[in-house]
């Protein structure tokens, strides 16, 4: 199962082209970048891979990381049908705990489990503050 760190590989490639990133990367390095993106490599490492394989004085690693985080939020907004990434949501977990987080924080939480010790598999439902469910785990 693919667990994208940022977005789909096609979108990541388009982002690299649009921003003139990865201009010094080989096809083999692109494959490694895509493998890392598909397999949940931390977003900081993805930014470093892109930065190292880029020949640009315009982009520093930190700015690449910020752009990747924006792309990740936009990807997940489409997945969940969310319009406002600053809206607060309730996240229900398998332990019976309810967490409140903005959608931006939610994407960080779900996509970087090592930083938060919280995994996607722990989430049972995500609701807005009006109680509307925007996502719920189905029967397994």
N, C-alpha and C positions, 0 to 999 in steps of 0.2 A: 504494500500500500504506500502510495506517495504521500509524504507529509511535507508540503512545501514550506520552506522557511520564509520566503518573500512572496512569491507569486508563481504562476506557471513558468516553466522554462522559456516558453515562447515570449511571454511578457518580460521576463528578465533579460532575454536577448535584446528585445526592442528597447528596453530601458538603457542597456549598455550602448546600443547604437545611437540612440537619441542624445545621450550625454557624452558621447565620444569616450566611453570607458572601454577597457579591455582591448585596446588597440595593439598592445604588444603580446597579447595572449595567442597561443597556438590553438589549433583545433582540439588537441589532446587536453590542453588546459581548460578550454571551454567545456569539454566533456566532464572534467573533474568539478568545475564550477556547478554544472547542472546536476551532477550526482550529489554534491553537497546540498544544493537547494532542495532536491527531491527527498532527501533523507534526514531533514531536520537539523542540519548543521547550524550552530548558533549564528545569528545574523551578523554579529561582530566579525566572525571568521569569514563570512561571505563578503563583507565589506573589505576585509584585508586582502582576500584573493583578488577582488576586482581592482583594488588600489595598486597592488604589486604588479598586476598585468596591464596597467595603464601607463601611457606616456602623456601625462598631462600635468601642467603646473597649475591648472585651474582648480582641480578637485583634490582636496585632502581626504584622508580616510574618514574623518569625522563627518564631513559633508556627504560623502557617499553613503555612510551609515544612515544619516538622516533621510536621504532620498529613498533608501531601501525600506526604512520603517514606514515612510509615507506610502510607498507602493504596497507594502504588506497590509496596512490599514485599508487601503482602497480595494485590494483583493478580497479581504474578509467582509468589507461592507457589501460588496456584490454578492458574496456567498450567503450572507444573512439577510440581505434586503434592507440594510440600515442606511438611513440618509444622513444622520447627524452623529459623527464619531465622538462628540463630547457628551452625548446623552448618557445618563447613568442607568445601568442595568443591574438586576439582581441575578446572581449566578448561584444556582443550587448545586451542591455536590453530593457525592455518595455517602458522605459522613453526616449529612443532615445540616450542614452549615450553609448559611446564606451569606454570600459576599456581595458587596456593592462596588461597582467599578464603572468607569467610563468605557466606551467601546475601545478607545485607544489602549487603555490599561488592560482591557480584556484580551485584546490581540497579543499584547506582551505576555500576559499570563498564560495563554494557551499555546503560544508559539515558542516560548523560552522556558520550559518547565524546570530546567536546571537552576535558573535564577530565582524561581519562586517556589520550588518544591511542590508544584501543582501541575498535574498532567491533564490533558484533554479527556482522558478516560475517566477522570474523577467527576466531570461535569454531567449532571443529569438534565438540567434545563437552564435556559436563559430567558428572562422576562424583563420587560420594561417596567418602569415604576407604576404604571397603570394596571399591572398584572397580566398584560398580554404576553403570551409566550411567543418568542421569536425563534426559538429552537428547543427541541426536546429530544432526548435520546430515545430511539425506538427500541422495540423488543429485540433482544439478541438471541 
